Each structure stands twice: as C-alpha cells, then as structure tokens.
Amino acid sequence: MEDYLTNALGIPENRIQRLLCPTPNSNIQNGNNIIIYLSGHGSSYTCEHHTCAPDDVCGVEALCPSDRGTRDTNNNVITDITDRELNAILTQICRAKGRKITVILDCCYSSGLTRSPSTTGVCSVPELE
C-alpha cells in the first residue's frame, strides 16, 4: 500500500505515516486525510441477540487479526474485530481527527460493511469459540 501511494499516486514519503499500533498520534491533525488499509481475513457470524426485523437474525461481519485466538499480556483472548466495533473505532477517529477517512479492506466479507452481502464464492476462517 505504501508503495502504491508513493509510486503510483506520487504522494511524498514524508506525508505517509505507517502506524502499526493503536496509539494516539499528535502528528495527525484534524482535517488530515487518513487511509486505513487491511489485507487479511474476514468472517461472518449470526447474531441471535440482535435482530434486523421481527423473526430475523442479523449477520455480523468481522475482521480477523493475525493474532486472533491468542492471549494478550492480561491473558485475555484476542477476538475478531466486529463491524460494530469498527464503526465505534471509526467514530472515535472521526471525532478526534475529522471526517477525511478512507478505509480499504482486502478480505472476505468486507463488502457486507457497505452493501448487501453475497456468500457466492466466499471462504472463511473458523469462528472463535
């Protein structure tokens, strides 16, 4: 992605910051363009506790981090990042840094975040227990 931004689009390297950890960054000013890129696995679950309409079960799309299923330093299991969590994260970024946010998701089930999902030809990783 960094190569594409610098070589294909001609964005100067000093205008690109690779943030690999979720830490606040004072260098990102309100109104700056923000690109969030993820290439990895996605999944979809049924969610019986939330319904879209009477007698309907909503699907939950999720991003699967590479360390999913392992434990963090507090011994908590690292879970998938649901579409609802992603919405909350993007809302926080928007409130802190402005609305110029582009999210690029190169993973299964990512289309369900923006349009009607189709399962034709889709593969998935197993659901976390």
N, CA, C and O atoms as a Tinker XYZ file with bonds, in Angstrom:
   516  protein
     1  N      0.819000   -1.179000    0.000000    73     2
     2  CA     0.000000    0.000000    0.000000    64     1     3
     3  C      0.870000    1.254000    0.000000    63     2     4     5
     4  O      0.606000    2.205000   -0.735000    81     3
     5  N      1.908000    1.243000    0.829000    73     3     6
     6  CA     2.808000    2.402000    0.872000    64     5     7
     7  C      3.464000    2.612000   -0.496000    63     6     8     9
     8  O      3.601000    3.747000   -0.953000    81     7
     9  N      3.864000    1.525000   -1.143000    73     7    10
    10  CA     4.466000    1.594000   -2.471000    64     9    11
    11  C      3.483000    2.199000   -3.474000    63    10    12    13
    12  O      3.867000    3.039000   -4.288000    81    11
    13  N      2.234000    1.781000   -3.421000    73    11    14
    14  CA     1.214000    2.315000   -4.319000    64    13    15
    15  C      1.024000    3.818000   -4.099000    63    14    16    17
    16  O      0.953000    4.592000   -5.054000    81    15
    17  N      0.944000    4.210000   -2.845000    73    15    18
    18  CA     0.734000    5.632000   -2.548000    64    17    19
    19  C      1.892000    6.496000   -3.038000    63    18    20    21
    20  O      1.675000    7.575000   -3.590000    81    19
    21  N      3.130000    6.019000   -2.836000    73    19    22
    22  CA     4.289000    6.835000   -3.226000    64    21    23
    23  C      4.581000    6.745000   -4.716000    63    22    24    25
    24  O      4.827000    7.769000   -5.355000    81    23
    25  N      4.561000    5.545000   -5.283000    73    23    26
    26  CA     4.954000    5.381000   -6.686000    64    25    27
    27  C      3.825000    5.647000   -7.672000    63    26    28    29
    28  O      4.019000    6.377000   -8.644000    81    27
    29  N      2.661000    5.077000   -7.443000    73    27    30
    30  CA     1.565000    5.240000   -8.398000    64    29    31
    31  C      0.872000    6.595000   -8.256000    63    30    32    33
    32  O      0.510000    7.221000   -9.252000    81    31
    33  N      0.692000    7.036000   -7.027000    73    31    34
    34  CA    -0.027000    8.290000   -6.809000    64    33    35
    35  C      0.886000    9.488000   -6.600000    63    34    36    37
    36  O      0.425000   10.629000   -6.621000    81    35
    37  N      2.188000    9.237000   -6.396000    73    35    38
    38  CA     3.145000   10.327000   -6.249000    64    37    39
    39  C      3.071000   11.083000   -4.936000    63    38    40    41
    40  O      3.487000   12.239000   -4.861000    81    39
    41  N      2.552000   10.451000   -3.913000    73    39    42
    42  CA     2.489000   11.106000   -2.601000    64    41    43
    43  C      3.881000   11.060000   -1.979000    63    42    44    45
    44  O      4.474000    9.984000   -1.901000    81    43
    45  N      4.418000   12.190000   -1.535000    73    43    46
    46  CA     5.760000   12.200000   -0.940000    64    45    47
    47  C      5.831000   11.297000    0.297000    63    46    48    49
    48  O      4.896000   11.253000    1.097000    81    47
    49  N      6.944000   10.584000    0.441000    73    47    50
    50  CA     7.124000    9.661000    1.566000    64    49    51
    51  C      6.976000   10.354000    2.911000    63    50    52    53
    52  O      6.485000    9.754000    3.867000    81    51
    53  N      7.398000   11.616000    2.995000    73    51    54
    54  CA     7.305000   12.312000    4.282000    64    53    55
    55  C      5.866000   12.663000    4.664000    63    54    56    57
    56  O      5.624000   13.145000    5.771000    81    55
    57  N      4.901000   12.426000    3.756000    73    55    58
    58  CA     3.485000   12.667000    4.047000    64    57    59
    59  C      2.762000   11.388000    4.476000    63    58    60    61
    60  O      1.567000   11.414000    4.770000    81    59
    61  N      3.491000   10.272000    4.508000    73    59    62
    62  CA     2.896000    8.977000    4.860000    64    61    63
    63  C      3.461000    8.521000    6.195000    63    62    64    65
    64  O      4.675000    8.499000    6.393000    81    63
    65  N      2.581000    8.164000    7.096000    73    63    66
    66  CA     2.997000    7.618000    8.387000    64    65    67
    67  C      2.399000    6.226000    8.525000    63    66    68    69
    68  O      1.183000    6.053000    8.441000    81    67
    69  N      3.251000    5.245000    8.736000    73    67    70
    70  CA     2.778000    3.877000    8.972000    64    69    71
    71  C      2.584000    3.709000   10.473000    63    70    72    73
    72  O      3.537000    3.787000   11.249000    81    71
    73  N      1.354000    3.481000   10.864000    73    71    74
    74  CA     1.035000    3.280000   12.272000    64    73    75
    75  C      0.651000    1.817000   12.456000    63    74    76    77
    76  O     -0.397000    1.377000   11.983000    81    75
    77  N      1.492000    1.080000   13.136000    73    75    78
    78  CA     1.261000   -0.349000   13.293000    64    77    79
    79  C      0.692000   -0.696000   14.658000    63    78    80    81
    80  O      0.440000   -1.867000   14.940000    81    79
    81  N      0.490000    0.276000   15.491000    73    79    82
    82  CA    -0.065000    0.054000   16.830000    64    81    83
    83  C     -1.148000    1.102000   17.075000    63    82    84    85
    84  O     -1.062000    2.219000   16.566000    81    83
    85  N     -2.152000    0.745000   17.843000    73    83    86
    86  CA    -3.232000    1.711000   18.099000    64    85    87
    87  C     -2.861000    2.745000   19.153000    63    86    88    89
    88  O     -3.389000    2.725000   20.264000    81    87
    89  N     -1.958000    3.643000   18.802000    73    87    90
    90  CA    -1.542000    4.691000   19.736000    64    89    91
    91  C     -1.965000    6.048000   19.195000    63    90    92    93
    92  O     -1.913000    6.278000   17.987000    81    91
    93  N     -2.379000    6.940000   20.069000    73    91    94
    94  CA    -2.704000    8.294000   19.610000    64    93    95
    95  C     -1.478000    8.939000   18.961000    63    94    96    97
    96  O     -0.352000    8.738000   19.415000    81    95
    97  N     -1.700000    9.702000   17.913000    73    95    98
    98  CA    -0.595000   10.328000   17.199000    64    97    99
    99  C     -0.907000   11.805000   17.009000    63    98   100   101
   100  O     -1.799000   12.167000   16.241000    81    99
   101  N     -0.174000   12.648000   17.708000    73    99   102
   102  CA    -0.411000   14.094000   17.627000    64   101   103
   103  C      0.014000   14.678000   16.281000    63   102   104   105
   104  O     -0.345000   15.812000   15.966000    81   103
   105  N      0.778000   13.919000   15.477000    73   103   106
   106  CA     1.172000   14.404000   14.152000    64   105   107
   107  C      0.002000   14.414000   13.177000    63   106   108   109
   108  O      0.032000   15.141000   12.183000    81   107
   109  N     -1.026000   13.616000   13.449000    73   107   110
   110  CA    -2.214000   13.615000   12.596000    64   109   111
   111  C     -3.106000   14.751000   13.073000    63   110   112   113
   112  O     -3.638000   14.720000   14.183000    81   111
   113  N     -3.259000   15.747000   12.221000    73   111   114
   114  CA    -4.030000   16.937000   12.576000    64   113   115
   115  C     -5.485000   16.777000   12.140000    63   114   116   117
   116  O     -5.794000   16.014000   11.225000    81   115
   117  N     -6.360000   17.503000   12.804000    73   115   118
   118  CA    -7.764000   17.499000   12.433000    64   117   119
   119  C     -7.890000   17.962000   10.986000    63   118   120   121
   120  O     -7.362000   19.010000   10.613000    81   119
   121  N     -8.589000   17.181000   10.179000    73   119   122
   122  CA    -8.776000   17.511000    8.774000    64   121   123
   123  C     -7.789000   16.845000    7.835000    63   122   124   125
   124  O     -7.959000   16.930000    6.619000    81   123
   125  N     -6.745000   16.175000    8.364000    73   123   126
   126  CA    -5.813000   15.434000    7.507000    64   125   127
   127  C     -6.534000   14.260000    6.851000    63   126   128   129
   128  O     -7.512000   13.742000    7.390000    81   127
   129  N     -6.048000   13.847000    5.689000    73   127   130
   130  CA    -6.549000   12.635000    5.057000    64   129   131
   131  C     -5.985000   11.432000    5.797000    63   130   132   133
   132  O     -4.786000   11.371000    6.071000    81   131
   133  N     -6.846000   10.481000    6.120000    73   131   134
   134  CA    -6.437000    9.266000    6.825000    64   133   135
   135  C     -6.854000    8.075000    5.977000    63   134   136   137
   136  O     -8.014000    7.967000    5.579000    81   135
   137  N     -5.903000    7.175000    5.698000    73   135   138
   138  CA    -6.201000    5.935000    4.985000    64   137   139
   139  C     -5.909000    4.783000    5.928000    63   138   140   141
   140  O     -4.814000    4.675000    6.479000    81   139
   141  N     -6.901000    3.924000    6.105000    73   139   142
   142  CA    -6.735000    2.717000    6.912000    64   141   143
   143  C     -6.837000    1.544000    5.954000    63   142   144   145
   144  O     -7.851000    1.374000    5.276000    81   143
   145  N     -5.784000    0.733000    5.898000    73   143   146
   146  CA    -5.718000   -0.382000    4.953000    64   145   147
   147  C     -5.510000   -1.677000    5.717000    63   146   148   149
   148  O     -4.638000   -1.766000    6.582000    81   147
   149  N     -6.319000   -2.684000    5.391000    73   147   150
   150  CA    -6.149000   -4.009000    5.979000    64   149   151
   151  C     -6.261000   -5.053000    4.890000    63   150   152   153
   152  O     -7.250000   -5.097000    4.157000    81   151
   153  N     -5.260000   -5.879000    4.788000    73   151   154
   154  CA    -5.307000   -7.040000    3.916000    64   153   155
   155  C     -5.197000   -8.253000    4.821000    63   154   156   157
   156  O     -4.183000   -8.438000    5.494000    81   155
   157  N     -6.216000   -9.067000    4.842000    73   155   158
   158  CA    -6.210000  -10.218000    5.738000    64   157   159
   159  C     -7.489000  -11.017000    5.614000    63   158   160   161
   160  O     -8.110000  -11.057000    4.552000    81   159
   161  N     -7.873000  -11.647000    6.692000    73   159   162
   162  CA    -9.062000  -12.496000    6.697000    64   161   163
   163  C    -10.251000  -11.759000    7.288000    63   162   164   165
   164  O    -10.106000  -10.888000    8.146000    81   163
   165  N    -11.431000  -12.134000    6.806000    73   163   166
   166  CA   -12.680000  -11.651000    7.362000    64   165   167
   167  C    -13.594000  -12.836000    7.598000    63   166   168   169
   168  O    -13.357000  -13.924000    7.073000    81   167
   169  N    -14.619000  -12.632000    8.372000    73   167   170
   170  CA   -15.554000  -13.708000    8.657000    64   169   171
   171  C    -16.936000  -13.120000    8.877000    63   170   172   173
   172  O    -17.099000  -11.902000    8.951000    81   171
   173  N    -17.927000  -13.992000    8.980000    73   171   174
   174  CA   -19.296000  -13.576000    9.216000    64   173   175
   175  C    -19.931000  -14.535000   10.206000    63   174   176   177
   176  O    -19.736000  -15.747000   10.118000    81   175
   177  N    -20.684000  -13.997000   11.140000    73   175   178
   178  CA   -21.355000  -14.795000   12.168000    64   177   179
   179  C    -22.832000  -14.428000   12.193000    63   178   180   181
   180  O    -23.218000  -13.350000   11.743000    81   179
   181  N    -23.650000  -15.322000   12.718000    73   179   182
   182  CA   -25.030000  -14.955000   13.001000    64   181   183
   183  C    -25.085000  -14.428000   14.422000    63   182   184   185
   184  O    -24.323000  -14.859000   15.286000    81   183
   185  N    -25.973000  -13.513000   14.650000    73   183   186
   186  CA   -26.076000  -12.889000   15.968000    64   185   187
   187  C    -27.532000  -12.936000   16.410000    63   186   188   189
   188  O    -28.340000  -12.101000   16.001000    81   187
   189  N    -27.860000  -13.905000   17.237000    73   187   190
   190  CA   -29.244000  -14.102000   17.656000    64   189   191
   191  C    -29.721000  -13.030000   18.628000    63   190   192   193
   192  O    -30.928000  -12.874000   18.814000    81   191
   193  N    -28.813000  -12.290000   19.252000    73   191   194
   194  CA   -29.197000  -11.289000   20.244000    64   193   195
   195  C    -29.606000   -9.960000   19.618000    63   194   196   197
   196  O    -30.223000   -9.126000   20.282000    81   195
   197  N    -29.269000   -9.758000   18.353000    73   195   198
   198  CA   -29.631000   -8.524000   17.656000    64   197   199
   199  C    -30.393000   -8.907000   16.402000    63   198   200   201
   200  O    -29.918000   -9.730000   15.619000    81   199
   201  N    -31.549000   -8.334000   16.200000    73   199   202
   202  CA   -32.347000   -8.653000   15.022000    64   201   203
   203  C    -32.489000   -7.430000   14.140000    63   202   204   205
   204  O    -32.511000   -6.295000   14.615000    81   203
   205  N    -32.586000   -7.687000   12.840000    73   203   206
   206  CA   -32.783000   -6.606000   11.875000    64   205   207
   207  C    -34.268000   -6.293000   11.736000    63   206   208   209
   208  O    -34.647000   -5.141000   11.529000    81   207
   209  N    -35.093000   -7.306000   11.848000    73   207   210
   210  CA   -36.543000   -7.181000   11.737000    64   209   211
   211  C    -37.143000   -8.324000   12.558000    63   210   212   213
   212  O    -36.423000   -9.250000   12.932000    81   211
   213  N    -38.437000   -8.277000   12.842000    73   211   214
   214  CA   -39.030000   -9.386000   13.600000    64   213   215
   215  C    -38.730000  -10.732000   12.940000    63   214   216   217
   216  O    -38.820000  -10.863000   11.719000    81   215
   217  N    -38.381000  -11.715000   13.738000    73   215   218
   218  CA   -38.063000  -13.076000   13.283000    64   217   219
   219  C    -36.874000  -13.132000   12.335000    63   218   220   221
   220  O    -36.764000  -14.068000   11.543000    81   219
   221  N    -36.002000  -12.171000   12.398000    73   219   222
   222  CA   -34.827000  -12.126000   11.529000    64   221   223
   223  C    -33.578000  -12.075000   12.400000    63   222   224   225
   224  O    -33.570000  -11.440000   13.454000    81   223
   225  N    -32.540000  -12.741000   11.954000    73   223   226
   226  CA   -31.274000  -12.732000   12.686000    64   225   227
   227  C    -30.256000  -11.965000   11.862000    63   226   228   229
   228  O    -30.070000  -12.250000   10.679000    81   227
   229  N    -29.604000  -11.003000   12.473000    73   227   230
   230  CA   -28.600000  -10.190000   11.776000    64   229   231
   231  C    -27.279000  -10.931000   11.672000    63   230   232   233
   232  O    -26.903000  -11.691000   12.564000    81   231
   233  N    -26.598000  -10.703000   10.591000    73   231   234
   234  CA   -25.240000  -11.193000   10.468000    64   233   235
   235  C    -24.270000  -10.168000   11.019000    63   234   236   237
   236  O    -24.539000   -8.966000   11.000000    81   235
   237  N    -23.160000  -10.645000   11.499000    73   235   238
   238  CA   -22.103000   -9.772000   11.993000    64   237   239
   239  C    -20.867000  -10.067000   11.163000    63   238   240   241
   240  O    -20.378000  -11.196000   11.160000    81   239
   241  N    -20.353000   -9.060000   10.453000    73   239   242
   242  CA   -19.099000   -9.222000    9.738000    64   241   243
   243  C    -17.969000   -8.882000   10.693000    63   242   244   245
   244  O    -18.126000   -8.056000   11.592000    81   243
   245  N    -16.826000   -9.529000   10.487000    73   243   246
   246  CA   -15.703000   -9.298000   11.397000    64   245   247
   247  C    -14.385000   -9.367000   10.648000    63   246   248   249
   248  O    -14.240000  -10.117000    9.683000    81   247
   249  N    -13.430000   -8.575000   11.108000    73   247   250
   250  CA   -12.049000   -8.649000   10.636000    64   249   251
   251  C    -11.306000   -9.583000   11.580000    63   250   252   253
   252  O    -11.481000   -9.512000   12.797000    81   251
   253  N    -10.482000  -10.453000   11.024000    73   251   254
   254  CA    -9.771000  -11.452000   11.825000    64   253   255
   255  C     -8.297000  -11.070000   11.923000    63   254   256   257
   256  O     -7.541000  -11.299000   10.979000    81   255
   257  N     -7.875000  -10.491000   13.046000    73   255   258
   258  CA    -6.465000  -10.123000   13.186000    64   257   259
   259  C     -5.578000  -11.361000   13.185000    63   258   260   261
   260  O     -6.020000  -12.450000   13.550000    81   259
   261  N     -4.338000  -11.191000   12.776000    73   259   262
   262  CA    -3.426000  -12.339000   12.669000    64   261   263
   263  C     -3.169000  -13.007000   14.008000    63   262   264   265
   264  O     -2.785000  -14.176000   14.049000    81   263
   265  N     -3.372000  -12.285000   15.105000    73   263   266
   266  CA    -3.142000  -12.871000   16.429000    64   265   267
   267  C     -4.444000  -13.324000   17.106000    63   266   268   269
   268  O     -4.460000  -13.551000   18.316000    81   267
   269  N     -5.534000  -13.457000   16.337000    73   267   270
   270  CA    -6.816000  -13.882000   16.906000    64   269   271
   271  C     -6.671000  -15.242000   17.575000    63   270   272   273
   272  O     -5.967000  -16.123000   17.081000    81   271
   273  N     -7.341000  -15.396000   18.696000    73   271   274
   274  CA    -7.301000  -16.661000   19.414000    64   273   275
   275  C     -6.133000  -16.797000   20.377000    63   274   276   277
   276  O     -6.108000  -17.714000   21.197000    81   275
   277  N     -5.162000  -15.888000   20.284000    73   275   278
   278  CA    -4.046000  -15.915000   21.236000    64   277   279
   279  C     -4.429000  -15.059000   22.439000    63   278   280   281
   280  O     -5.531000  -14.514000   22.496000    81   279
   281  N     -3.532000  -14.947000   23.378000    73   279   282
   282  CA    -3.833000  -14.162000   24.585000    64   281   283
   283  C     -2.930000  -12.936000   24.653000    63   282   284   285
   284  O     -1.762000  -12.979000   24.266000    81   283
   285  N     -3.501000  -11.836000   25.158000    73   283   286
   286  CA    -2.725000  -10.610000   25.319000    64   285   287
   287  C     -1.968000  -10.645000   26.644000    63   286   288   289
   288  O     -1.979000  -11.664000   27.335000    81   287
   289  N     -1.318000   -9.555000   27.000000    73   287   290
   290  CA    -0.500000   -9.519000   28.217000    64   289   291
   291  C     -1.324000   -9.648000   29.493000    63   290   292   293
   292  O     -0.779000   -9.956000   30.553000    81   291
   293  N     -2.642000   -9.412000   29.400000    73   291   294
   294  CA    -3.530000   -9.590000   30.554000    64   293   295
   295  C     -4.237000  -10.942000   30.533000    63   294   296   297
   296  O     -5.163000  -11.179000   31.309000    81   295
   297  N     -3.791000  -11.831000   29.633000    73   295   298
   298  CA    -4.337000  -13.181000   29.487000    64   297   299
   299  C     -5.762000  -13.198000   28.921000    63   298   300   301
   300  O     -6.473000  -14.192000   29.071000    81   299
   301  N     -6.182000  -12.112000   28.278000    73   299   302
   302  CA    -7.479000  -12.079000   27.607000    64   301   303
   303  C     -7.324000  -12.611000   26.190000    63   302   304   305
   304  O     -6.319000  -12.347000   25.531000    81   303
   305  N     -8.317000  -13.360000   25.720000    73   303   306
   306  CA    -8.280000  -13.879000   24.356000    64   305   307
   307  C     -8.476000  -12.724000   23.375000    63   306   308   309
   308  O     -9.372000  -11.898000   23.548000    81   307
   309  N     -7.638000  -12.674000   22.356000    73   307   310
   310  CA    -7.759000  -11.655000   21.311000    64   309   311
   311  C     -8.817000  -12.137000   20.328000    63   310   312   313
   312  O     -8.673000  -13.195000   19.716000    81   311
   313  N     -9.874000  -11.357000   20.184000    73   311   314
   314  CA   -11.012000  -11.752000   19.360000    64   313   315
   315  C    -10.998000  -11.019000   18.022000    63   314   316   317
   316  O    -10.166000  -10.145000   17.776000    81   315
   317  N    -11.941000  -11.401000   17.168000    73   315   318
   318  CA   -12.124000  -10.702000   15.909000    64   317   319
   319  C    -12.645000   -9.289000   16.184000    63   318   320   321
   320  O    -13.155000   -9.005000   17.268000    81   319
   321  N    -12.511000   -8.419000   15.201000    73   319   322
   322  CA   -12.995000   -7.040000   15.303000    64   321   323
   323  C    -14.294000   -6.972000   14.504000    63   322   324   325
   324  O    -14.270000   -7.030000   13.274000    81   323
   325  N    -15.423000   -6.850000   15.195000    73   323   326
   326  CA   -16.715000   -6.876000   14.510000    64   325   327
   327  C    -16.980000   -5.567000   13.775000    63   326   328   329
   328  O    -16.338000   -4.546000   14.022000    81   327
   329  N    -17.954000   -5.632000   12.861000    73   327   330
   330  CA   -18.337000   -4.420000   12.135000    64   329   331
   331  C    -18.838000   -3.341000   13.091000    63   330   332   333
   332  O    -18.666000   -2.151000   12.831000    81   331
   333  N    -19.452000   -3.752000   14.188000    73   331   334
   334  CA   -19.928000   -2.788000   15.172000    64   333   335
   335  C    -18.755000   -2.116000   15.889000    63   334   336   337
   336  O    -18.781000   -0.912000   16.143000    81   335
   337  N    -17.727000   -2.906000   16.211000    73   335   338
   338  CA   -16.525000   -2.335000   16.842000    64   337   339
   339  C    -15.802000   -1.407000   15.875000    63   338   340   341
   340  O    -15.326000   -0.341000   16.266000    81   339
   341  N    -15.721000   -1.819000   14.604000    73   339   342
   342  CA   -15.071000   -0.974000   13.602000    64   341   343
   343  C    -15.814000    0.357000   13.476000    63   342   344   345
   344  O    -15.188000    1.410000   13.350000    81   343
   345  N    -17.132000    0.309000   13.509000    73   343   346
   346  CA   -17.919000    1.540000   13.473000    64   345   347
   347  C    -17.574000    2.443000   14.657000    63   346   348   349
   348  O    -17.411000    3.652000   14.490000    81   347
   349  N    -17.462000    1.860000   15.849000    73   347   350
   350  CA   -17.119000    2.651000   17.044000    64   349   351
   351  C    -15.714000    3.244000   16.931000    63   350   352   353
   352  O    -15.491000    4.395000   17.305000    81   351
   353  N    -14.772000    2.459000   16.415000    73   351   354
   354  CA   -13.391000    2.934000   16.243000    64   353   355
   355  C    -13.348000    4.097000   15.253000    63   354   356   357
   356  O    -12.710000    5.118000   15.510000    81   355
   357  N    -14.035000    3.932000   14.116000    73   355   358
   358  CA   -14.045000    4.994000   13.106000    64   357   359
   359  C    -14.744000    6.250000   13.622000    63   358   360   361
   360  O    -14.348000    7.364000   13.280000    81   359
   361  N    -15.771000    6.079000   14.436000    73   359   362
   362  CA   -16.446000    7.226000   15.039000    64   361   363
   363  C    -15.493000    7.990000   15.952000    63   362   364   365
   364  O    -15.474000    9.221000   15.941000    81   363
   365  N    -14.702000    7.266000   16.739000    73   363   366
   366  CA   -13.726000    7.919000   17.622000    64   365   367
   367  C    -12.675000    8.678000   16.818000    63   366   368   369
   368  O    -12.324000    9.809000   17.155000    81   367
   369  N    -12.174000    8.051000   15.754000    73   367   370
   370  CA   -11.179000    8.718000   14.905000    64   369   371
   371  C    -11.793000    9.962000   14.274000    63   370   372   373
   372  O    -11.163000   11.019000   14.234000    81   371
   373  N    -13.014000    9.837000   13.784000    73   371   374
   374  CA   -13.700000   10.964000   13.148000    64   373   375
   375  C    -13.856000   12.135000   14.111000    63   374   376   377
   376  O    -13.621000   13.285000   13.741000    81   375
   377  N    -14.247000   11.845000   15.327000    73   375   378
   378  CA   -14.426000   12.915000   16.322000    64   377   379
   379  C    -13.103000   13.580000   16.683000    63   378   380   381
   380  O    -13.059000   14.783000   16.943000    81   379
   381  N    -12.028000   12.801000   16.699000    73   379   382
   382  CA   -10.722000   13.343000   17.097000    64   381   383
   383  C     -9.978000   14.005000   15.946000    63   382   384   385
   384  O     -9.278000   14.996000   16.156000    81   383
   385  N    -10.118000   13.469000   14.722000    73   383   386
   386  CA    -9.259000   13.914000   13.617000    64   385   387
   387  C    -10.009000   14.413000   12.390000    63   386   388   389
   388  O     -9.373000   14.872000   11.442000    81   387
   389  N    -11.324000   14.341000   12.373000    73   387   390
   390  CA   -12.076000   14.817000   11.222000    64   389   391
   391  C    -12.622000   13.688000   10.377000    63   390   392   393
   392  O    -12.415000   12.509000   10.665000    81   391
   393  N    -13.328000   14.079000    9.320000    73   391   394
   394  CA   -14.093000   13.124000    8.528000    64   393   395
   395  C    -13.391000   12.617000    7.279000    63   394   396   397
   396  O    -14.000000   11.870000    6.514000    81   395
   397  N    -12.160000   12.981000    7.041000    73   395   398
   398  CA   -11.458000   12.560000    5.823000    64   397   399
   399  C    -10.791000   11.202000    6.048000    63   398   400   401
   400  O     -9.566000   11.101000    6.117000    81   399
   401  N    -11.615000   10.165000    6.160000    73   399   402
   402  CA   -11.129000    8.820000    6.459000    64   401   403
   403  C    -11.526000    7.898000    5.315000    63   402   404   405
   404  O    -12.695000    7.833000    4.936000    81   403
   405  N    -10.554000    7.191000    4.774000    73   403   406
   406  CA   -10.804000    6.167000    3.766000    64   405   407
   407  C    -10.379000    4.835000    4.349000    63   406   408   409
   408  O     -9.263000    4.697000    4.850000    81   407
   409  N    -11.276000    3.844000    4.285000    73   407   410
   410  CA   -10.974000    2.506000    4.788000    64   409   411
   411  C    -10.957000    1.557000    3.603000    63   410   412   413
   412  O    -11.927000    1.481000    2.847000    81   411
   413  N     -9.852000    0.829000    3.438000    73   411   414
   414  CA    -9.708000   -0.155000    2.367000    64   413   415
   415  C     -9.553000   -1.515000    3.029000    63   414   416   417
   416  O     -8.588000   -1.756000    3.754000    81   415
   417  N    -10.520000   -2.413000    2.772000    73   415   418
   418  CA   -10.500000   -3.747000    3.367000    64   417   419
   419  C    -10.364000   -4.782000    2.260000    63   418   420   421
   420  O    -11.269000   -4.945000    1.441000    81   419
   421  N     -9.251000   -5.467000    2.236000    73   419   422
   422  CA    -8.986000   -6.521000    1.261000    64   421   423
   423  C     -9.118000   -7.855000    1.992000    63   422   424   425
   424  O     -8.122000   -8.488000    2.341000    81   423
   425  N    -10.370000   -8.271000    2.219000    73   423   426
   426  CA   -10.609000   -9.508000    2.965000    64   425   427
   427  C    -12.020000  -10.017000    2.677000    63   426   428   429
   428  O    -12.875000   -9.266000    2.209000    81   427
   429  N    -12.253000  -11.288000    2.958000    73   427   430
   430  CA   -13.582000  -11.871000    2.805000    64   429   431
   431  C    -14.574000  -11.122000    3.672000    63   430   432   433
   432  O    -14.230000  -10.653000    4.756000    81   431
   433  N    -15.799000  -11.011000    3.198000    73   431   434
   434  CA   -16.926000  -10.408000    3.907000    64   433   435
   435  C    -16.829000   -8.904000    4.080000    63   434   436   437
   436  O    -17.708000   -8.317000    4.711000    81   435
   437  N    -15.808000   -8.255000    3.552000    73   435   438
   438  CA   -15.702000   -6.804000    3.744000    64   437   439
   439  C    -16.810000   -6.050000    3.013000    63   438   440   441
   440  O    -17.157000   -4.940000    3.417000    81   439
   441  N    -17.373000   -6.624000    1.949000    73   439   442
   442  CA   -18.437000   -5.919000    1.228000    64   441   443
   443  C    -19.692000   -5.776000    2.071000    63   442   444   445
   444  O    -20.492000   -4.872000    1.827000    81   443
   445  N    -19.887000   -6.645000    3.057000    73   443   446
   446  CA   -21.054000   -6.550000    3.917000    64   445   447
   447  C    -21.052000   -5.310000    4.782000    63   446   448   449
   448  O    -22.084000   -4.950000    5.348000    81   447
   449  N    -19.917000   -4.652000    4.895000    73   447   450
   450  CA   -19.860000   -3.423000    5.680000    64   449   451
   451  C    -20.502000   -2.261000    4.941000    63   450   452   453
   452  O    -20.897000   -1.273000    5.559000    81   451
   453  N    -20.611000   -2.375000    3.593000    73   451   454
   454  CA   -21.120000   -1.245000    2.830000    64   453   455
   455  C    -22.280000   -1.582000    1.906000    63   454   456   457
   456  O    -22.946000   -0.672000    1.412000    81   455
   457  N    -22.543000   -2.861000    1.656000    73   455   458
   458  CA   -23.636000   -3.226000    0.749000    64   457   459
   459  C    -24.152000   -4.616000    1.102000    63   458   460   461
   460  O    -23.619000   -5.275000    1.994000    81   459
   461  N    -25.182000   -5.054000    0.404000    73   459   462
   462  CA   -25.781000   -6.356000    0.706000    64   461   463
   463  C    -24.766000   -7.465000    0.499000    63   462   464   465
   464  O    -24.171000   -7.570000   -0.574000    81   463
   465  N    -24.560000   -8.303000    1.523000    73   463   466
   466  CA   -23.557000   -9.357000    1.416000    64   465   467
   467  C    -24.003000  -10.486000    0.506000    63   466   468   469
   468  O    -25.186000  -10.820000    0.446000    81   467
   469  N    -23.060000  -11.063000   -0.192000    73   467   470
   470  CA   -23.284000  -12.249000   -1.002000    64   469   471
   471  C    -22.274000  -13.292000   -0.574000    63   470   472   473
   472  O    -21.097000  -12.982000   -0.391000    81   471
   473  N    -22.722000  -14.524000   -0.415000    73   471   474
   474  CA   -21.816000  -15.578000    0.031000    64   473   475
   475  C    -21.311000  -16.429000   -1.124000    63   474   476   477
   476  O    -20.614000  -17.417000   -0.895000    81   475
   477  N    -21.645000  -16.073000   -2.354000    73   475   478
   478  CA   -21.191000  -16.831000   -3.506000    64   477   479
   479  C    -19.679000  -16.770000   -3.626000    63   478   480   481
   480  O    -19.107000  -15.684000   -3.717000    81   479
   481  N    -19.027000  -17.923000   -3.627000    73   479   482
   482  CA   -17.583000  -17.983000   -3.793000    64   481   483
   483  C    -16.785000  -17.431000   -2.635000    63   482   484   485
   484  O    -15.639000  -17.021000   -2.821000    81   483
   485  N    -17.359000  -17.410000   -1.444000    73   483   486
   486  CA   -16.691000  -16.831000   -0.283000    64   485   487
   487  C    -16.148000  -17.930000    0.613000    63   486   488   489
   488  O    -16.811000  -18.943000    0.835000    81   487
   489  N    -14.943000  -17.730000    1.126000    73   487   490
   490  CA   -14.372000  -18.657000    2.098000    64   489   491
   491  C    -14.266000  -17.931000    3.424000    63   490   492   493
   492  O    -14.339000  -16.704000    3.479000    81   491
   493  N    -14.096000  -18.690000    4.483000    73   491   494
   494  CA   -13.993000  -18.025000    5.775000    64   493   495
   495  C    -13.102000  -18.807000    6.709000    63   494   496   497
   496  O    -12.861000  -19.998000    6.510000    81   495
   497  N    -12.615000  -18.128000    7.728000    73   495   498
   498  CA   -11.844000  -18.791000    8.773000    64   497   499
   499  C    -12.829000  -19.258000    9.834000    63   498   500   501
   500  O    -13.918000  -18.696000    9.947000    81   499
   501  N    -12.470000  -20.281000   10.620000    73   499   502
   502  CA   -13.419000  -20.799000   11.605000    64   501   503
   503  C    -13.759000  -19.770000   12.675000    63   502   504   505
   504  O    -12.936000  -18.930000   13.039000    81   503
   505  N    -14.999000  -19.857000   13.173000    73   503   506
   506  CA   -15.456000  -18.960000   14.227000    64   505   507
   507  C    -14.709000  -19.258000   15.515000    63   506   508   509
   508  O    -14.433000  -20.415000   15.830000    81   507
   509  N    -14.384000  -18.205000   16.260000    73   507   510
   510  CA   -13.730000  -18.387000   17.556000    64   509   511
   511  C    -14.725000  -18.949000   18.551000    63   510   512   513
   512  O    -15.890000  -18.549000   18.558000    81   511
   513  N    -14.289000  -19.857000   19.377000    73   511   514
   514  CA   -15.148000  -20.442000   20.417000    64   513   515
   515  C    -15.098000  -19.596000   21.655000    63   514   516
   516  O    -15.752000  -19.914000   22.648000    81   515
